[in-house]
Amino acid sequence: MKISVVTTLHNAVDTIGDCMDSMASQSYADREHLVMDGGSADGTLEILQRRRDQLAVLVSERDGGTYDGLNKGIAHATGDVLGILHGDDVYADGEVLAQVARAFADPAVDAVYGDLVYVAAEDTTRVIRYWRAGEYRPQRLRWGWMPPHPTLFLRRSLYERFGVFDTRYSIAADYDLMLRMLTQLQGRVLYLPEVLVRMRLGGVSNRSLRNLLRKSWEDYQALHSNQVGGLGALAWKNVSKLPQFFVRGACA
């Protein structure tokens, strides 16, 4: 079973090395790493070219943003299972893809996800927030629940059946895609109760009040268009983030 991991980035010279090291450290051999660079001009492309032998696909060109880049990567992917690792994130350890592969050995499993920690931008060992996802139950979607998107692995057949990222969303296309997949897939959704990804703080959605408001509006649109819920689900989605700030010491 091949696992494809898609990375999108733009001007990530300070973090792409860590991302690639994280992929290179994975014990699971049947994998491919695809990098979609949005036309970086800060030295990122030079790093990627020096390490080109680690990549199955490297595309560097101006694009329509992160979700457009992800869609390009999905189109190039040849794996049975697809995951996403952003250019400033790393896997928790070298066994993550091996665990994911074991989970997908069951043909009834369509999706696998785990926990995520938000870490300091300058030190990926310093945990700021812990996102314990918990077990999947369909009814939880109506309470604003979602799996941490960077930890979510999906069979490629799901993208073929239900589509890729809707680029009409500038911030919440990942939420829309997860709602679309989870409300329609018929296979099992399996939770791995451990940290799979370390995500640096500083994402686009949190950079300004304007972005936070836009994300809330897009989240509401995603809930409504997928017929999952409305303002109540959106409110619970935001409130449910509060426990993440009580960092579980064992993950530091």
Secondary structure, DSSP 8 states (H G I E B T S, - for coil): --EEEEEEESS-TTTHHHHHHHHHT-S--SEEEEEEE----SSHHHHHHHTGGG-SEEEES--S-HHHHHHHHHHH---SEEEE--TTEEESSTTHHHHHHHHHTSTTEEEEEEEEEEEETTEEEEEEEEE------GGGGGGT----GGG-EEEHHHHHHH-S--TT-SS-HHHHHHHHHHTT--SEEEEEEEEEEEEES--GGGS-HHHHHHHHHHHHHHHHHTTS--HHHHHHHHHTTGGGGS--GGG-
